Amino acid sequence: MTSTTTAVPEPASAEPTYRILLIEDDEGDALIVEELLHDTGLRFTLTTRTTLAQARAELAGNPIDCILLDLHLPDVSGVNAVTSVRELAPHTAVIVLTGLSEDRAGTDAMAAGAQDYLVKGKVEADLLQRTLRYAVYRSQTERASAEAQAARLRAEENARLERGLLPQPMLDTSTVKVTSRYLPGAEMALLGGDFLDVVEGDDGLLHAVVGDVSGHGPDAAALGVCLRIAWRSLVLGGHRGNDLLHLMERILMAERGSQQLFATCTLLTLDQDAGTATLHLAGHHEPLLTTEAGTRELTASHGIALGIVPETSSWPSTVIPLPATGALTLYTDGLTEGHNGTRAERLGVEGLLALIGSLPPTDPAAHIDLLIKETHALNAGRHSDDLAVLRLDWGSRPTGL
């Protein structure tokens, strides 16, 4: 049987065009259904297939609003026909066509997932019109409800991960102002593997971390949360420097399982009394230092990322003298790997520093927000990566970033 496509003239009310697939192996019944559809006054396109196998190929490549399904096909029958069609098109309305002698077939079909049923020989145009409209509406409502539920679950997962990746700073006596931002690289995606944290230890020093787990999505995010919590626990337990990084690497190796994930991070210890910052870089780039003279990238020694060469790595420390007033900004490469407004070039650190120099002076939070906004505008959606920024201000607040 060949497919049939019919278009009814569009009325002034802009009636939607229903895309209908009829699965019926009886040519006479198929002709009756087509005539009834014309009598409904609905705008529609009709495609007819005689077997489930033919319908499967049709559903694989074409959007369908409603399936009119005969329960007795050459390759499937009864409730199995309904469940098979629902598996092929879970968000498409299904109306079952039953025979006069099939008393329970319609209700059984609805229990199996059909939106409604019609009895052959007892169908008039008005009934078909109402049934088809309602079935499509109900199917669309169910789909919207499922999508809303999925969005709620995704939001709840994001919230749980965000609490793990973006903890509240633990500050007792410190006067350092902490500002942080986190943006996932993909819209509507789970948070990625970037993480950050700030705590004040029993030694009175301020300890901070910014890290980036390779990859994106829930696996990277879960490992990022694990490393962030491990870092906080280990710092509060008195671990520092190489000892701390070796323990974090052991935890990464245990938690990543068979996945070859690794993580970069910057550890920073801020000693306001001594006016110094101690850095340990594990495959991560240097922080930015802001003073009254402007913003520059610090120079520090580098070590390898966690999980690349486990148990043999070493991470040298670098002590940086600090001014009485200033700010340190730690960030992940989502801030610099985007495009700089051209097609071929990345923003990079030099471009980031130039952009910082062009922004108007304002408070730290507003400045970071503006900086992120400007980098996203330059990138214009051509590169997607997670982004974490942590800024620490001390003394009289410097203007700008």
C-alpha positions as YAML, in Angstrom:
chain: A
units: angstrom
residues:
- id: 1
  name: MET
  ca: [0.00, 0.00, 0.00]
- id: 2
  name: THR
  ca: [1.38, 3.41, -0.91]
- id: 3
  name: SER
  ca: [1.41, 6.37, 1.44]
- id: 4
  name: THR
  ca: [-1.14, 9.12, 1.01]
- id: 5
  name: THR
  ca: [-0.58, 12.78, 1.77]
- id: 6
  name: THR
  ca: [-3.52, 15.14, 1.95]
- id: 7
  name: ALA
  ca: [-3.54, 18.87, 2.65]
- id: 8
  name: VAL
  ca: [-6.73, 20.67, 3.59]
- id: 9
  name: PRO
  ca: [-6.88, 24.45, 2.85]
- id: 10
  name: GLU
  ca: [-5.76, 26.54, 5.82]
- id: 11
  name: PRO
  ca: [-8.63, 28.35, 7.53]
- id: 12
  name: ALA
  ca: [-8.39, 31.81, 9.03]
- id: 13
  name: SER
  ca: [-7.86, 30.38, 12.53]
- id: 14
  name: ALA
  ca: [-4.55, 28.83, 11.43]
- id: 15
  name: GLU
  ca: [-5.58, 25.29, 12.35]
- id: 16
  name: PRO
  ca: [-2.48, 23.15, 12.96]
- id: 17
  name: THR
  ca: [-1.59, 20.46, 10.47]
- id: 18
  name: TYR
  ca: [-1.72, 17.05, 12.12]
- id: 19
  name: ARG
  ca: [0.91, 14.58, 10.91]
- id: 20
  name: ILE
  ca: [-0.87, 11.22, 11.04]
- id: 21
  name: LEU
  ca: [0.53, 7.73, 10.53]
- id: 22
  name: LEU
  ca: [-2.07, 5.01, 9.86]
- id: 23
  name: ILE
  ca: [-0.84, 1.45, 10.46]
- id: 24
  name: GLU
  ca: [-3.49, -0.70, 8.79]
- id: 25
  name: ASP
  ca: [-3.14, -3.72, 6.48]
- id: 26
  name: ASP
  ca: [-6.74, -3.70, 5.23]
- id: 27
  name: GLU
  ca: [-7.02, -1.40, 2.22]
- id: 28
  name: GLY
  ca: [-10.77, -0.96, 2.64]
- id: 29
  name: ASP
  ca: [-10.46, 0.11, 6.28]
- id: 30
  name: ALA
  ca: [-7.59, 2.42, 5.36]
- id: 31
  name: LEU
  ca: [-9.73, 4.11, 2.71]
- id: 32
  name: ILE
  ca: [-12.58, 4.59, 5.18]
- id: 33
  name: VAL
  ca: [-10.21, 6.22, 7.69]
- id: 34
  name: GLU
  ca: [-8.89, 8.60, 5.04]
- id: 35
  name: GLU
  ca: [-12.42, 9.62, 4.01]
- id: 36
  name: LEU
  ca: [-13.39, 10.20, 7.63]
- id: 37
  name: LEU
  ca: [-10.31, 12.39, 8.14]
- id: 38
  name: HIS
  ca: [-11.36, 14.54, 5.18]
- id: 39
  name: ASP
  ca: [-14.82, 14.87, 6.70]
- id: 40
  name: THR
  ca: [-13.40, 16.13, 10.01]
- id: 41
  name: GLY
  ca: [-12.30, 19.40, 8.42]
- id: 42
  name: LEU
  ca: [-8.89, 19.06, 10.06]
- id: 43
  name: ARG
  ca: [-5.70, 19.97, 8.25]
- id: 44
  name: PHE
  ca: [-3.57, 16.83, 8.07]
- id: 45
  name: THR
  ca: [-1.00, 14.79, 6.24]
- id: 46
  name: LEU
  ca: [-1.64, 11.06, 6.18]
- id: 47
  name: THR
  ca: [0.92, 8.30, 5.68]
- id: 48
  name: THR
  ca: [-0.27, 4.69, 5.57]
- id: 49
  name: ARG
  ca: [1.83, 1.63, 6.36]
- id: 50
  name: THR
  ca: [0.68, -1.99, 6.46]
- id: 51
  name: THR
  ca: [3.14, -3.52, 8.97]
- id: 52
  name: LEU
  ca: [4.97, -2.56, 12.13]
- id: 53
  name: ALA
  ca: [8.27, -3.00, 10.30]
- id: 54
  name: GLN
  ca: [7.26, -0.41, 7.70]
- id: 55
  name: ALA
  ca: [6.00, 1.89, 10.45]
- id: 56
  name: ARG
  ca: [9.31, 1.57, 12.28]
- id: 57
  name: ALA
  ca: [11.18, 2.93, 9.27]
- id: 58
  name: GLU
  ca: [8.68, 5.78, 8.95]
- id: 59
  name: LEU
  ca: [8.91, 6.75, 12.62]
- id: 60
  name: ALA
  ca: [12.70, 6.68, 12.54]
- id: 61
  name: GLY
  ca: [12.95, 9.58, 10.13]
- id: 62
  name: ASN
  ca: [9.75, 11.63, 10.32]
- id: 63
  name: PRO
  ca: [7.98, 13.54, 13.09]
- id: 64
  name: ILE
  ca: [4.46, 12.21, 13.71]
- id: 65
  name: ASP
  ca: [1.71, 13.77, 15.85]
- id: 66
  name: CYS
  ca: [-0.69, 10.83, 15.98]
- id: 67
  name: ILE
  ca: [-0.62, 7.11, 15.13]
- id: 68
  name: LEU
  ca: [-3.86, 5.36, 14.17]
- id: 69
  name: LEU
  ca: [-3.12, 1.71, 14.94]
- id: 70
  name: ASP
  ca: [-4.94, -1.44, 13.89]
- id: 71
  name: LEU
  ca: [-4.50, -4.19, 16.46]
- id: 72
  name: HIS
  ca: [-4.21, -6.99, 13.91]
- id: 73
  name: LEU
  ca: [-1.14, -6.54, 11.74]
- id: 74
  name: PRO
  ca: [0.80, -9.21, 9.86]
- id: 75
  name: ASP
  ca: [3.83, -8.94, 12.18]
- id: 76
  name: VAL
  ca: [2.26, -8.01, 15.54]
- id: 77
  name: SER
  ca: [-1.17, -8.01, 17.17]
- id: 78
  name: GLY
  ca: [-3.12, -7.08, 20.28]
- id: 79
  name: VAL
  ca: [-1.53, -5.30, 23.21]
- id: 80
  name: ASN
  ca: [1.90, -6.16, 21.82]
- id: 81
  name: ALA
  ca: [1.17, -3.85, 18.90]
- id: 82
  name: VAL
  ca: [0.55, -0.96, 21.31]
- id: 83
  name: THR
  ca: [3.65, -1.56, 23.43]
- id: 84
  name: SER
  ca: [5.80, -1.94, 20.31]
- id: 85
  name: VAL
  ca: [4.56, 1.35, 18.87]
- id: 86
  name: ARG
  ca: [4.99, 3.15, 22.21]
- id: 87
  name: GLU
  ca: [8.58, 1.95, 22.36]
- id: 88
  name: LEU
  ca: [9.17, 3.32, 18.88]
- id: 89
  name: ALA
  ca: [7.41, 6.64, 19.55]
- id: 90
  name: PRO
  ca: [7.03, 7.21, 23.30]
- id: 91
  name: HIS
  ca: [5.92, 10.85, 22.91]
- id: 92
  name: THR
  ca: [3.46, 10.35, 20.03]
- id: 93
  name: ALA
  ca: [-0.30, 10.06, 20.48]
- id: 94
  name: VAL
  ca: [-1.64, 6.56, 19.75]
- id: 95
  name: ILE
  ca: [-5.29, 5.84, 18.89]
- id: 96
  name: VAL
  ca: [-6.18, 2.18, 18.55]
- id: 97
  name: LEU
  ca: [-8.69, 0.91, 15.96]
- id: 98
  name: THR
  ca: [-10.61, -2.12, 17.25]
- id: 99
  name: GLY
  ca: [-13.25, -4.44, 15.78]
- id: 100
  name: LEU
  ca: [-16.91, -4.60, 16.82]
- id: 101
  name: SER
  ca: [-16.42, -7.94, 18.58]
- id: 102
  name: GLU
  ca: [-13.41, -6.85, 20.65]
- id: 103
  name: ASP
  ca: [-15.05, -5.73, 23.89]
- id: 104
  name: ARG
  ca: [-11.92, -5.40, 26.03]
- id: 105
  name: ALA
  ca: [-9.37, -4.62, 23.32]
- id: 106
  name: GLY
  ca: [-9.77, -0.85, 23.60]
- id: 107
  name: THR
  ca: [-9.43, -0.64, 27.37]
- id: 108
  name: ASP
  ca: [-6.50, -3.08, 27.34]
- id: 109
  name: ALA
  ca: [-4.83, -0.94, 24.69]
- id: 110
  name: MET
  ca: [-5.23, 2.20, 26.81]
- id: 111
  name: ALA
  ca: [-3.79, 0.35, 29.79]
- id: 112
  name: ALA
  ca: [-0.79, -0.45, 27.58]
- id: 113
  name: GLY
  ca: [-0.23, 3.23, 26.76]
- id: 114
  name: ALA
  ca: [-2.65, 4.25, 24.00]
- id: 115
  name: GLN
  ca: [-4.32, 7.65, 24.43]
- id: 116
  name: ASP
  ca: [-7.71, 6.42, 23.18]
- id: 117
  name: TYR
  ca: [-9.48, 3.85, 21.01]
- id: 118
  name: LEU
  ca: [-12.14, 3.83, 18.30]
- id: 119
  name: VAL
  ca: [-14.38, 0.96, 17.22]
- id: 120
  name: LYS
  ca: [-14.41, 0.35, 13.47]
- id: 121
  name: GLY
  ca: [-17.86, 0.77, 12.02]
- id: 122
  name: LYS
  ca: [-18.96, 3.10, 14.82]
- id: 123
  name: VAL
  ca: [-16.75, 6.08, 14.00]
- id: 124
  name: GLU
  ca: [-18.16, 9.32, 12.66]
- id: 125
  name: ALA
  ca: [-16.23, 12.39, 11.57]
- id: 126
  name: ASP
  ca: [-17.08, 14.44, 14.67]
- id: 127
  name: LEU
  ca: [-16.00, 11.63, 16.99]
- id: 128
  name: LEU
  ca: [-12.75, 11.14, 15.09]
- id: 129
  name: GLN
  ca: [-12.02, 14.86, 15.18]
- id: 130
  name: ARG
  ca: [-12.56, 15.13, 18.95]
- id: 131
  name: THR
  ca: [-10.63, 11.94, 19.65]
- id: 132
  name: LEU
  ca: [-7.67, 12.95, 17.52]
- id: 133
  name: ARG
  ca: [-7.49, 16.47, 18.96]
- id: 134
  name: TYR
  ca: [-7.68, 15.21, 22.54]
- id: 135
  name: ALA
  ca: [-5.15, 12.40, 21.98]
- id: 136
  name: VAL
  ca: [-2.59, 14.79, 20.49]
- id: 137
  name: TYR
  ca: [-3.19, 17.35, 23.25]
- id: 138
  name: ARG
  ca: [-2.86, 14.70, 25.95]
- id: 139
  name: SER
  ca: [0.33, 13.35, 24.40]
- id: 140
  name: GLN
  ca: [1.84, 16.84, 24.17]
- id: 141
  name: THR
  ca: [0.87, 17.52, 27.79]
- id: 142
  name: GLU
  ca: [2.46, 14.27, 28.95]
- id: 143
  name: ARG
  ca: [5.63, 15.12, 27.05]
- id: 144
  name: ALA
  ca: [5.77, 18.62, 28.51]
- id: 145
  name: SER
  ca: [5.25, 17.18, 31.99]
- id: 146
  name: ALA
  ca: [8.06, 14.64, 31.46]
- id: 147
  name: GLU
  ca: [10.40, 17.37, 30.22]
- id: 148
  name: ALA
  ca: [9.50, 19.57, 33.20]
- id: 149
  name: GLN
  ca: [10.17, 16.69, 35.58]
- id: 150
  name: ALA
  ca: [13.52, 16.02, 33.89]
- id: 151
  name: ALA
  ca: [14.37, 19.72, 34.22]
- id: 152
  name: ARG
  ca: [13.48, 19.64, 37.92]
- id: 153
  name: LEU
  ca: [15.65, 16.58, 38.49]
- id: 154
  name: ARG
  ca: [18.49, 18.21, 36.56]
- id: 155
  name: ALA
  ca: [18.12, 21.37, 38.66]
- id: 156
  name: GLU
  ca: [18.18, 19.31, 41.87]
- id: 157
  name: GLU
  ca: [21.31, 17.48, 40.71]
- id: 158
  name: ASN
  ca: [22.92, 20.79, 39.81]
- id: 159
  name: ALA
  ca: [22.03, 22.20, 43.21]
- id: 160
  name: ARG
  ca: [23.55, 19.22, 45.02]
- id: 161
  name: LEU
  ca: [26.71, 19.39, 42.93]
- id: 162
  name: GLU
  ca: [26.88, 23.15, 43.32]
- id: 163
  name: ARG
  ca: [26.81, 22.82, 47.10]
- id: 164
  name: GLY
  ca: [29.76, 20.45, 46.77]
- id: 165
  name: LEU
  ca: [31.72, 22.53, 44.28]
- id: 166
  name: LEU
  ca: [30.91, 25.96, 45.72]
- id: 167
  name: PRO
  ca: [31.09, 25.69, 49.50]
- id: 168
  name: GLN
  ca: [30.77, 28.52, 51.95]
- id: 169
  name: PRO
  ca: [34.24, 29.86, 52.90]
- id: 170
  name: MET
  ca: [35.33, 28.89, 56.42]
- id: 171
  name: LEU
  ca: [36.72, 32.13, 57.83]
- id: 172
  name: ASP
  ca: [37.11, 32.80, 61.54]
- id: 173
  name: THR
  ca: [39.27, 35.86, 62.13]
- id: 174
  name: SER
  ca: [40.45, 36.60, 58.62]
- id: 175
  name: THR
  ca: [39.59, 39.99, 57.13]
- id: 176
  name: VAL
  ca: [40.13, 38.79, 53.56]
- id: 177
  name: LYS
  ca: [37.14, 39.35, 51.29]
- id: 178
  name: VAL
  ca: [36.30, 36.25, 49.23]
- id: 179
  name: THR
  ca: [34.46, 36.46, 45.90]
- id: 180
  name: SER
  ca: [33.77, 33.40, 43.73]
- id: 181
  name: ARG
  ca: [31.94, 32.55, 40.53]
- id: 182
  name: TYR
  ca: [31.20, 29.24, 38.79]
- id: 183
  name: LEU
  ca: [29.66, 28.67, 35.35]
- id: 184
  name: PRO
  ca: [29.20, 25.28, 33.65]
- id: 185
  name: GLY
  ca: [30.37, 25.17, 30.06]
- id: 186
  name: ALA
  ca: [27.22, 23.62, 28.55]
- id: 187
  name: GLU
  ca: [23.78, 25.13, 28.88]
- id: 188
  name: MET
  ca: [21.36, 22.95, 30.86]
- id: 189
  name: ALA
  ca: [24.21, 20.56, 31.63]
- id: 190
  name: LEU
  ca: [25.35, 19.29, 34.97]
- id: 191
  name: LEU
  ca: [28.11, 21.29, 36.55]
- id: 192
  name: GLY
  ca: [31.54, 20.31, 35.29]
- id: 193
  name: GLY
  ca: [34.71, 19.34, 37.06]
- id: 194
  name: ASP
  ca: [36.00, 22.76, 38.16]
- id: 195
  name: PHE
  ca: [36.10, 23.31, 41.91]
- id: 196
  name: LEU
  ca: [37.22, 25.91, 44.43]
- id: 197
  name: ASP
  ca: [37.35, 26.41, 48.20]
- id: 198
  name: VAL
  ca: [38.71, 28.72, 50.93]
- id: 199
  name: VAL
  ca: [39.30, 27.89, 54.60]
- id: 200
  name: GLU
  ca: [41.13, 29.46, 57.51]
- id: 201
  name: GLY
  ca: [43.29, 26.85, 59.22]
- id: 202
  name: ASP
  ca: [44.17, 26.46, 62.89]
- id: 203
  name: ASP
  ca: [47.49, 28.10, 62.02]
- id: 204
  name: GLY
  ca: [45.61, 31.36, 61.32]
- id: 205
  name: LEU
  ca: [46.56, 31.28, 57.65]
- id: 206
  name: LEU
  ca: [44.13, 31.46, 54.77]
- id: 207
  name: HIS
  ca: [44.21, 28.45, 52.43]
- id: 208
  name: ALA
  ca: [42.60, 28.40, 48.98]
- id: 209
  name: VAL
  ca: [42.31, 25.98, 46.06]
- id: 210
  name: VAL
  ca: [41.07, 26.20, 42.49]
- id: 211
  name: GLY
  ca: [41.04, 23.02, 40.43]
- id: 212
  name: ASP
  ca: [39.89, 21.56, 37.14]
- id: 213
  name: VAL
  ca: [39.09, 17.89, 36.51]
- id: 214
  name: SER
  ca: [39.53, 16.82, 32.90]
- id: 215
  name: GLY
  ca: [36.30, 16.23, 31.01]
- id: 216
  name: HIS
  ca: [32.78, 17.51, 31.54]
- id: 217
  name: GLY
  ca: [29.49, 16.28, 32.91]
- id: 218
  name: PRO
  ca: [28.49, 14.29, 36.00]
- id: 219
  name: ASP
  ca: [31.59, 12.08, 36.26]
- id: 220
  name: ALA
  ca: [33.97, 15.05, 36.22]
- id: 221
  name: ALA
  ca: [31.67, 16.98, 38.57]
- id: 222
  name: ALA
  ca: [31.48, 14.11, 41.04]
- id: 223
  name: LEU
  ca: [35.27, 13.79, 41.08]
- id: 224
  name: GLY
  ca: [35.59, 17.57, 41.48]
- id: 225
  name: VAL
  ca: [33.29, 17.48, 44.51]
- id: 226
  name: CYS
  ca: [35.31, 14.60, 45.97]
- id: 227
  name: LEU
  ca: [38.62, 16.43, 45.55]
- id: 228
  name: ARG
  ca: [37.22, 19.66, 46.94]
- id: 229
  name: ILE
  ca: [35.90, 17.95, 50.08]
- id: 230
  name: ALA
  ca: [39.14, 15.99, 50.42]
- id: 231
  name: TRP
  ca: [41.18, 19.21, 50.15]
- id: 232
  name: ARG
  ca: [39.15, 20.93, 52.88]
- id: 233
  name: SER
  ca: [39.35, 17.94, 55.20]
- id: 234
  name: LEU
  ca: [43.08, 17.51, 54.67]
- id: 235
  name: VAL
  ca: [43.83, 21.21, 55.17]
- id: 236
  name: LEU
  ca: [41.84, 21.30, 58.40]
- id: 237
  name: GLY
  ca: [43.74, 18.15, 59.42]
- id: 238
  name: GLY
  ca: [47.03, 20.01, 59.08]
- id: 239
  name: HIS
  ca: [48.31, 18.70, 55.73]
- id: 240
  name: ARG
  ca: [50.20, 21.16, 53.54]
- id: 241
  name: GLY
  ca: [52.10, 21.41, 50.25]
- id: 242
  name: ASN
  ca: [53.47, 18.22, 48.70]
- id: 243
  name: ASP
  ca: [51.98, 16.03, 51.42]
- id: 244
  name: LEU
  ca: [48.54, 17.46, 50.72]
- id: 245
  name: LEU
  ca: [48.87, 17.05, 46.95]
- id: 246
  name: HIS
  ca: [50.09, 13.45, 47.23]
- id: 247
  name: LEU
  ca: [47.03, 12.59, 49.36]
- id: 248
  name: MET
  ca: [44.70, 14.34, 46.90]
- id: 249
  name: GLU
  ca: [46.28, 12.37, 44.06]
- id: 250
  name: ARG
  ca: [45.75, 9.08, 45.91]
- id: 251
  name: ILE
  ca: [42.09, 9.98, 46.38]
- id: 252
  name: LEU
  ca: [41.76, 10.92, 42.70]
- id: 253
  name: MET
  ca: [43.25, 7.57, 41.65]
- id: 254
  name: ALA
  ca: [40.83, 5.68, 43.89]
- id: 255
  name: GLU
  ca: [37.74, 7.64, 42.87]
- id: 256
  name: ARG
  ca: [38.25, 7.87, 39.11]
- id: 257
  name: GLY
  ca: [37.99, 4.10, 38.66]
- id: 258
  name: SER
  ca: [38.70, 2.97, 35.10]
- id: 259
  name: GLN
  ca: [38.32, 6.46, 33.67]
- id: 260
  name: GLN
  ca: [41.59, 8.18, 32.80]
- id: 261
  name: LEU
  ca: [40.65, 11.47, 34.44]
- id: 262
  name: PHE
  ca: [43.26, 13.84, 35.84]
- id: 263
  name: ALA
  ca: [43.07, 17.16, 37.64]
- id: 264
  name: THR
  ca: [45.00, 20.40, 37.68]
- id: 265
  name: CYS
  ca: [44.93, 22.71, 40.67]
- id: 266
  name: THR
  ca: [46.52, 25.70, 42.37]
- id: 267
  name: LEU
  ca: [47.06, 25.65, 46.13]
- id: 268
  name: LEU
  ca: [47.53, 29.02, 47.80]
- id: 269
  name: THR
  ca: [48.38, 29.88, 51.40]
- id: 270
  name: LEU
  ca: [47.96, 33.55, 52.30]
- id: 271
  name: ASP
  ca: [49.88, 34.88, 55.32]
- id: 272
  name: GLN
  ca: [48.72, 38.43, 55.96]
- id: 273
  name: ASP
  ca: [51.07, 38.97, 58.91]
- id: 274
  name: ALA
  ca: [54.13, 37.99, 56.89]
- id: 275
  name: GLY
  ca: [52.77, 39.61, 53.71]
- id: 276
  name: THR
  ca: [53.35, 36.48, 51.59]
- id: 277
  name: ALA
  ca: [51.49, 33.97, 49.47]
- id: 278
  name: THR
  ca: [52.83, 30.43, 49.01]
- id: 279
  name: LEU
  ca: [51.87, 28.70, 45.76]
- id: 280
  name: HIS
  ca: [51.89, 25.07, 44.65]
- id: 281
  name: LEU
  ca: [50.91, 24.57, 41.00]
- id: 282
  name: ALA
  ca: [49.86, 21.10, 39.87]
- id: 283
  name: GLY
  ca: [49.53, 21.53, 36.12]
- id: 284
  name: HIS
  ca: [47.62, 24.76, 36.64]
- id: 285
  name: HIS
  ca: [48.44, 28.31, 35.60]
- id: 286
  name: GLU
  ca: [49.58, 31.12, 37.88]
- id: 287
  name: PRO
  ca: [47.13, 33.42, 39.70]
- id: 288
  name: LEU
  ca: [46.79, 37.13, 38.95]
- id: 289
  name: LEU
  ca: [47.96, 39.79, 41.41]
- id: 290
  name: THR
  ca: [46.16, 43.12, 41.51]
- id: 291
  name: THR
  ca: [47.74, 46.19, 43.12]
- id: 292
  name: GLU
  ca: [47.26, 49.92, 42.75]
- id: 293
  name: ALA
  ca: [49.64, 49.70, 39.78]
- id: 294
  name: GLY
  ca: [47.41, 47.25, 37.88]
- id: 295
  name: THR
  ca: [47.07, 43.51, 37.35]
- id: 296
  name: ARG
  ca: [49.79, 41.05, 36.37]
- id: 297
  name: GLU
  ca: [50.33, 37.31, 36.25]
- id: 298
  name: LEU
  ca: [52.57, 35.91, 38.98]
- id: 299
  name: THR
  ca: [55.67, 33.87, 38.19]
- id: 300
  name: ALA
  ca: [55.82, 30.53, 40.00]
- id: 301
  name: SER
  ca: [57.32, 27.05, 39.71]
- id: 302
  name: HIS
  ca: [55.20, 24.30, 38.16]
- id: 303
  name: GLY
  ca: [54.50, 20.66, 38.94]
- id: 304
  name: ILE
  ca: [52.58, 18.06, 36.95]
- id: 305
  name: ALA
  ca: [48.80, 17.58, 37.11]
- id: 306
  name: LEU
  ca: [47.37, 15.07, 39.59]
- id: 307
  name: GLY
  ca: [46.89, 11.58, 38.18]
- id: 308
  name: ILE
  ca: [49.34, 11.85, 35.27]
- id: 309
  name: VAL
  ca: [52.39, 10.21, 36.88]
- id: 310
  name: PRO
  ca: [51.04, 9.02, 40.21]
- id: 311
  name: GLU
  ca: [53.29, 8.58, 43.27]
- id: 312
  name: THR
  ca: [56.35, 10.04, 41.54]
- id: 313
  name: SER
  ca: [55.33, 13.68, 41.19]
- id: 314
  name: SER
  ca: [56.74, 16.62, 43.09]
- id: 315
  name: TRP
  ca: [55.29, 20.10, 43.35]
- id: 316
  name: PRO
  ca: [57.75, 22.90, 44.20]
- id: 317
  name: SER
  ca: [56.57, 25.82, 46.29]
- id: 318
  name: THR
  ca: [56.90, 29.49, 45.38]
- id: 319
  name: VAL
  ca: [56.70, 32.26, 47.97]
- id: 320
  name: ILE
  ca: [55.36, 35.56, 46.62]
- id: 321
  name: PRO
  ca: [55.75, 38.84, 48.55]
- id: 322
  name: LEU
  ca: [52.49, 40.73, 48.78]
- id: 323
  name: PRO
  ca: [51.66, 44.43, 49.14]
- id: 324
  name: ALA
  ca: [49.68, 45.68, 52.12]
- id: 325
  name: THR
  ca: [46.68, 46.14, 49.84]
- id: 326
  name: GLY
  ca: [45.83, 43.93, 46.91]
- id: 327
  name: ALA
  ca: [43.92, 41.02, 45.44]
- id: 328
  name: LEU
  ca: [44.77, 37.56, 44.16]
- id: 329
  name: THR
  ca: [42.62, 35.91, 41.51]
- id: 330
  name: LEU
  ca: [42.72, 32.17, 40.91]
- id: 331
  name: TYR
  ca: [40.80, 30.83, 37.93]
- id: 332
  name: THR
  ca: [40.36, 27.88, 35.58]
- id: 333
  name: ASP
  ca: [41.15, 28.01, 31.88]
- id: 334
  name: GLY
  ca: [37.54, 28.54, 30.90]
- id: 335
  name: LEU
  ca: [38.34, 32.23, 31.37]
- id: 336
  name: THR
  ca: [41.19, 32.26, 28.83]
- id: 337
  name: GLU
  ca: [40.57, 29.46, 26.31]
- id: 338
  name: GLY
  ca: [37.68, 31.19, 24.59]
- id: 339
  name: HIS
  ca: [38.23, 33.17, 21.38]
- id: 340
  name: ASN
  ca: [39.44, 36.76, 21.53]
- id: 341
  name: GLY
  ca: [36.96, 38.08, 19.00]
- id: 342
  name: THR
  ca: [38.74, 36.64, 15.96]
- id: 343
  name: ARG
  ca: [38.16, 33.24, 14.39]
- id: 344
  name: ALA
  ca: [41.59, 31.74, 14.90]
- id: 345
  name: GLU
  ca: [43.05, 33.09, 18.15]
- id: 346
  name: ARG
  ca: [42.30, 32.35, 21.79]
- id: 347
  name: LEU
  ca: [42.08, 35.06, 24.40]
- id: 348
  name: GLY
  ca: [44.95, 33.72, 26.48]
- id: 349
  name: VAL
  ca: [46.47, 35.36, 29.55]
- id: 350
  name: GLU
  ca: [47.78, 38.37, 27.63]
- id: 351
  name: GLY
  ca: [44.35, 39.01, 26.16]
- id: 352
  name: LEU
  ca: [42.77, 38.55, 29.59]
- id: 353
  name: LEU
  ca: [45.13, 41.10, 31.17]
- id: 354
  name: ALA
  ca: [44.45, 43.57, 28.35]
- id: 355
  name: LEU
  ca: [40.72, 43.10, 28.85]
- id: 356
  name: ILE
  ca: [41.07, 43.63, 32.60]
- id: 357
  name: GLY
  ca: [42.96, 46.85, 31.97]
- id: 358
  name: SER
  ca: [40.14, 48.16, 29.78]
- id: 359
  name: LEU
  ca: [37.34, 47.56, 32.29]
- id: 360
  name: PRO
  ca: [36.09, 50.35, 34.54]
- id: 361
  name: PRO
  ca: [36.98, 50.19, 38.26]
- id: 362
  name: THR
  ca: [34.26, 48.79, 40.49]
- id: 363
  name: ASP
  ca: [33.81, 46.40, 43.41]
- id: 364
  name: PRO
  ca: [35.26, 42.85, 43.08]
- id: 365
  name: ALA
  ca: [31.97, 41.02, 42.51]
- id: 366
  name: ALA
  ca: [30.74, 43.41, 39.83]
- id: 367
  name: HIS
  ca: [34.15, 43.42, 38.18]
- id: 368
  name: ILE
  ca: [34.33, 39.62, 37.94]
- id: 369
  name: ASP
  ca: [30.80, 39.51, 36.54]
- id: 370
  name: LEU
  ca: [31.70, 42.11, 33.92]
- id: 371
  name: LEU
  ca: [34.92, 40.30, 33.04]
- id: 372
  name: ILE
  ca: [33.08, 37.01, 32.51]
- id: 373
  name: LYS
  ca: [30.44, 38.79, 30.44]
- id: 374
  name: GLU
  ca: [33.08, 40.38, 28.21]
- id: 375
  name: THR
  ca: [35.03, 37.14, 27.69]
- id: 376
  name: HIS
  ca: [31.81, 35.37, 26.71]
- id: 377
  name: ALA
  ca: [30.97, 38.16, 24.27]
- id: 378
  name: LEU
  ca: [34.39, 37.85, 22.62]
- id: 379
  name: ASN
  ca: [34.10, 34.07, 22.45]
- id: 380
  name: ALA
  ca: [30.61, 34.27, 20.88]
- id: 381
  name: GLY
  ca: [29.82, 30.67, 21.75]
- id: 382
  name: ARG
  ca: [32.67, 29.17, 19.72]
- id: 383
  name: HIS
  ca: [34.33, 27.41, 22.65]
- id: 384
  name: SER
  ca: [32.61, 25.86, 25.65]
- id: 385
  name: ASP
  ca: [34.34, 25.11, 28.94]
- id: 386
  name: ASP
  ca: [33.54, 25.26, 32.63]
- id: 387
  name: LEU
  ca: [34.70, 28.36, 34.47]
- id: 388
  name: ALA
  ca: [35.62, 28.94, 38.10]
- id: 389
  name: VAL
  ca: [36.99, 32.20, 39.50]
- id: 390
  name: LEU
  ca: [38.14, 32.85, 43.08]
- id: 391
  name: ARG
  ca: [39.28, 36.31, 44.17]
- id: 392
  name: LEU
  ca: [40.82, 37.22, 47.54]
- id: 393
  name: ASP
  ca: [40.99, 40.93, 48.53]
- id: 394
  name: TRP
  ca: [42.85, 42.29, 51.55]
- id: 395
  name: GLY
  ca: [43.64, 45.73, 52.91]
- id: 396
  name: SER
  ca: [41.89, 48.73, 51.35]
- id: 397
  name: ARG
  ca: [40.16, 47.28, 48.33]
- id: 398
  name: PRO
  ca: [42.00, 47.97, 45.04]
- id: 399
  name: THR
  ca: [39.89, 49.26, 42.20]
- id: 400
  name: GLY
  ca: [39.25, 46.95, 39.30]
- id: 401
  name: LEU
  ca: [40.45, 43.38, 38.98]
...
